[in-house]
Amino acid sequence: MKRIDAIPYAPANGQRGLGDLYLPDRPARAPVALCIHGGGWNAMDKYSWSGVAQFMCEQGFAAYNINYRLLDLAPWPACGDDCLAAANFLLDGRHEALKPLDRAAGVVIIGGSAGGHLALMTALRLPRGRCRGVVSIAGPTDLFLRVAQRGRDNYLKFFAKKDVAEISDRMLLEASPVSYVKPYSPPLLCVHSTNDQLVPIEHSRHLLKMYHEVGARAELFAYAGPGDQHGVWIDGSDPHRLLPELEQEMAVFLKTV
């Protein structure tokens, strides 16, 4: 495994427009993956997701693990736009190390928590055929569910950085992955703990229902994770590594896409 640090996909965004590229031992014709960290859209950075990027590289992918602009720096939809830009940077081969990779079949996108939301928003908004599969780990899928859980005024002020009176239901729809599901949407794996109180598993179940209604492929790996938060990490791992049963399930899915 080789890592090329701090490759800019959006130079104007400084540190928030960088990603680290993890290359497998045999990069020629390797599939590509975009890795998106969590942190409530307003915290953390690519290091927190580097264990997942390493896992993807171990599965034979070239994994681009990115930063993006946080809400306090730029309100929604900036982080969503950044992730789309990073996906297109990968797909278009805008770095010498990307040119030998298998970009023609599309990119796999994987994210967790807020990064799961961003992975879904990216995958579902890319043109048809540009995403070969998406993995959401405890990702919010419908902001109306989020508002119901957290309270409309406080949550929307946090997410959109606007006065609540300026925020319409249309904005919530446009920021919700469930709004973009099509019969040709990329294959989906949702990974979600049944004990998760931060992002309840209803988010993943709702998205699967939408997928199945249009005949698109979607799977849910539900498990009883430790604690009442996401419950995804091996305790004490640094960088964070996902629980073995999660990695095993993801490895099976990745082989199919």
Secondary structure, DSSP 8 states (H G I E B T S, - for coil): -EEEEEEESSGGGGGGGEEEEEE-SS-TT-EEEEEE--STTSS--GGGGHHHHHHHHHTT-EEEEE----TTTS-TTHHHHHHHHHHHHHHTT-SGGGTTSEEEEEEEEEEETHHHHHHHHHHHHS-TTSEEEEEEES----HHHHHHHH-HHHHHHHHH-S-GGG--HHHHHHT-GGGG--TT---EEEEEETT-SSS-THHHHHHHHHHHHTT--EEEEEE--SSSS---B-TT-SS--B-HHHHHHHHHHHHH-
